[in-house]
Amino acid sequence: MRQNILILAGILGIIAGVVFMLQGLGILHLPASSPMIGSQTWAIRGGVIAVLSAILVGGVRLVPTSAERKAARRAEREERQP
């Protein structure tokens, strides 16, 4: 469950970062009067947010879930028994 929440947060972070980056580059004019439009600072911040969020999603997938850890421990115990 926790893994799914972190993945969802990471995906939302990627989307937000891309939106910030596109606004900073002047490509996306979603709110027409936003101070973020055409600002290099927001383009950089958006890119950083998107990359960090992608790392979060990738890292979460590398960590085994509690069910996977329990199955691995069970398999180890069964291997040790004669």
C-alpha positions as CSV (number, residue, x, y, z in Angstrom):
1,M,0.0,0.0,0.0
2,R,2.8,2.4,1.0
3,Q,4.6,1.6,-2.2
4,N,1.6,2.5,-4.3
5,I,1.2,5.8,-2.5
6,L,4.9,6.7,-3.1
7,I,4.6,5.8,-6.8
8,L,1.5,7.9,-7.1
9,A,3.3,10.8,-5.4
10,G,6.2,10.4,-7.8
11,I,4.0,10.4,-10.9
12,L,2.2,13.5,-9.6
13,G,5.7,15.1,-9.0
14,I,6.8,14.3,-12.6
15,I,3.6,15.8,-14.0
16,A,4.0,19.0,-11.8
17,G,7.7,19.3,-12.7
18,V,7.0,19.0,-16.4
19,V,4.2,21.6,-16.2
20,F,6.5,24.0,-14.3
21,M,9.3,23.4,-16.8
22,L,7.0,24.1,-19.8
23,Q,5.7,27.3,-18.1
24,G,9.2,28.4,-17.4
25,L,10.2,27.8,-21.0
26,G,7.2,29.8,-22.2
27,I,5.6,26.9,-24.0
28,L,2.6,26.4,-21.7
29,H,0.5,29.5,-20.9
30,L,-2.1,27.7,-18.7
31,P,-2.9,30.6,-16.4
32,A,-2.3,33.5,-18.8
33,S,-1.0,35.9,-16.1
34,S,1.3,33.5,-14.2
35,P,4.7,34.9,-13.1
36,M,6.2,31.5,-13.9
37,I,5.7,32.0,-17.6
38,G,9.0,32.7,-19.4
39,S,11.1,32.4,-16.2
40,Q,14.3,30.4,-16.5
41,T,14.2,29.8,-12.7
42,W,11.0,27.8,-13.0
43,A,12.3,25.9,-16.0
44,I,15.2,24.7,-13.9
45,R,13.1,24.0,-10.8
46,G,10.6,22.1,-12.9
47,G,13.3,19.9,-14.4
48,V,14.8,19.2,-11.0
49,I,11.4,18.3,-9.6
50,A,10.6,15.9,-12.5
51,V,14.0,14.2,-12.3
52,L,13.8,13.7,-8.5
53,S,10.3,12.4,-8.8
54,A,11.4,9.9,-11.5
55,I,14.2,8.7,-9.1
56,L,11.6,8.3,-6.4
57,V,9.4,6.1,-8.6
58,G,12.4,4.0,-9.7
59,G,13.8,3.7,-6.2
60,V,10.4,2.5,-4.8
61,R,10.3,-0.2,-7.4
62,L,13.7,-1.5,-6.3
63,V,12.6,-2.0,-2.6
64,P,10.8,-5.2,-2.0
65,T,7.3,-5.1,-0.5
66,S,6.6,-6.7,2.8
67,A,4.9,-9.6,1.1
68,E,8.0,-10.2,-1.0
69,R,10.2,-10.1,2.1
70,K,8.0,-12.6,3.9
71,A,8.0,-14.9,0.9
72,A,11.8,-14.7,0.7
73,R,12.2,-15.5,4.4
74,R,9.8,-18.4,4.1
75,A,11.8,-19.8,1.1
76,E,15.0,-19.5,3.1
77,R,13.5,-21.4,6.0
78,E,12.3,-24.2,3.7
79,E,15.7,-24.4,2.1
80,R,17.5,-24.9,5.5
81,Q,15.1,-27.7,6.6
82,P,16.3,-31.2,5.6
